[in-house]
Amino acid sequence: MKITIIGQGAIGLLWYYKLSQCSKNKVTILCSSSIAKTPSEMQFLSDGTWQKAPLTMAHKKNLMHAELVIFCLKAYHYQAAFNDYLPFISPSTPLILCHNGMLMTESLPAQNSLLTLLTTHASKKHQAFAIEHTGQGTSDIGLLCGNLSAKTAKQLTKVLNNALPETIWSEHIQEKQWRKLAINCVINPLTAMNNCDNGAITRQKFLPDINAILSEFIQVAQAQQINFNLTELTALVLNVAQSTATNCSSMRSDILHNRPTEIAHINGFIVRLGKKLHIETPINYALTQAVTELSNQGLPNKKSSTS
Ligand code: PAF
């Protein structure tokens, strides 16, 4: 299958490397124009040794040949990427979107079938094109909008699963997306604001905030016909915080490295949707404001061990 990955982040490179290991795939990668010079190969750290793989670059003009395009971008880069690349992609090519947070439905392109890929694999960038697969996870893929035949769904799942198991097809991808959003709405801003590892937010003192974030979240989700129970959702979030106890969340890491955060697509998404639906979301609003302020002022003196 002819596959193009858009985005050279840790997850984009992980899929690029894994998919290109299968000889049946012809994989190319389209990197950000901010990268002045791209190397001819990437490196992958496996069992303590660095493996090399050729990097085959994609260009806008040959996107037309792609049978599958996988976007692995930060949520805030999607709008510009859609504007830039969609005119070059065939309307019959399925697009897979892989990101944290949510994109507003009105910003999604209507011409292609859109799939969401939710992954719990962890990948760490050591250098620009050198990554390590730091956490074995699983991936769910499902249809967000548009049409996709059962045969194509099966074929895409097989290609992804062969490359990076276990990837499973989900008929309930939207519900899974909301579950992941709940996890990110709690862990990301609390760890960023408190400059702590994920496990720290399981402490008793965070429970009132967790309860308030999730109560607002559940009301907004319910208005979208996605139903959650507060006790179960709290348990799920605490469980993820516990199982990733020593991790530095992506948002905390963004703050520590003076990068923009995805807050507008995580808690900010709940605030915007709440406003539209006339649902009050004061704690999600306060966290969105606080993280935005923190991200603007930066933390130049603080260091993190992960990225
Ligand atoms: O964004 C993140 O960091 C991750 O999605 C999660 C699950 C919060 C773990 O760190």
Residues whose N, C-alpha, C, O or C-beta is under 5 A from the ligand:
A	BS01	PAF	I187 T244 N247 C248 S249 S250 M251
